[in-house]
């Protein structure tokens, strides 16, 4: 059975996909396939940054005792990063997508800085949202959001194809939520159904309907929107995850890191909770 063609988000002109090869046993990236199919649906240019994390010269302590094995690891990681770029370029050509690639081999945190710099030059960036095993995984998403001024789509494993028919907008009335919803308008206008979800305690839900205040703005932009205010169940992250499944959402749009990164690190937060475990891609803005 053929797969249905996703609705086209109008207005996207260039999409950046960032992947980083950290070791030789890494899993396949979902972000590459997702970014490619998104670029095809939007008629956008695709840029792939396939970077390798270079160890030689990154740490003087390591370099002092290096017998050449670190340099050999760097060469193998660089070859893997180049192979990812070459496969993506072939896939893009076959899909009729104009694609450029770059394969920087850089020490940490230069990999992250380069990604944020590139993100400023594109409409949005697509990154993998995997269980973080080291700082590089976390910093790729956080630094791009904090330093680029552009939105990020974080793609969980197994979601290697773009879809955008049914979208949830997580709404808490914050500046970050407003920014995310407006940044996501190309997707929201193209979606068949959009649900504004506000999560609060029982008293908040009883006394107000927060999402109803924002719904007219989206409706005026041609978005087919409904409002659903939900009592919190477990945590805000748990409630949004559950609703994404019930709504059969293809994407969740939300404002990212309403609090500082330091506070998020020590006390957790909805953004980190969903990045660690979300059934669908997250469209994030800050």
C-alpha positions, 0 to 999 in steps of 0.5 A: 500500500502506498504511503499518503503524501503529507500536506506541504508546509508553505514558506519553508525555503531551507532546512538544516539537518545536523548529525554528529558521529561520536563513536563507531557503534552509533545508531542510524539517524532518524533526523536525516530521513525526516529532514529529507522528506520534509524538504521534499514536501516543502520544496525546500533546499536541504543542508546536511551537516554531518560532523565528527567529534575529533579527539586529537588536539581536543584535550592536552591530557589526551594528546600528551599520551597519544601514540597515534591511536587517537588520530586513527579513531579520528580518521575512522569517525571522519570517514563515517561522517562522510559516508552519512553525507554521501548516502544522504546526497544520493537519496536527495538526488533520487528524491529530487531535492537540492542538497548540499553537505558539509562534513566538519571534523572538529573538537568539542564544543566547536561541533556545537558552535558550528551547528548553531552558526549554520542554524541561523542561516536556515528556516529550521534545524532537524536534529535527533532526539535520543536518550542522551548518553553524553553532553554532545547529544544534549548540547546540540539541541539546547545550543541550537535553540538558545543561540540560533534564534531559529526553531528546531524539530527534534526527531525521536528514533523510528520517525524517519519520515515527515508527517504533519496532518495532526498537530498538538500545540502545547499552550501555557500562555508564555512568550516561548509558547507564542513564539513556537506557535507562530514559527510553526504556522507553515505546518499548522496551516497545512495540517488537517487538524490542530489541537491547542492543549493546555495542562493545569490543575483542576482549579485552573481548568475549572476557572479558565480556558487558557487555550481559547484565548489563543485559538482565534489568532490561529483561526485567523491564519487559516488553521483548523483549530480546536481547544482542549484544556486538560488536568495534569495527570502525573506530570505535564510531560506525561499528560502531553505524551498521553494526549499526543497518542490519543489525538494521533498527533504527528507533531507536538509544537511547544515553547522550549526551556521556559526556565534557564538551562541551569534550572532545567538541569537541576530540577528537570522540566517539560522540555527535557522530559519530552525530549527524553521520551516523546512518541512524535517529533517536537517542534521547539522554539524559544 
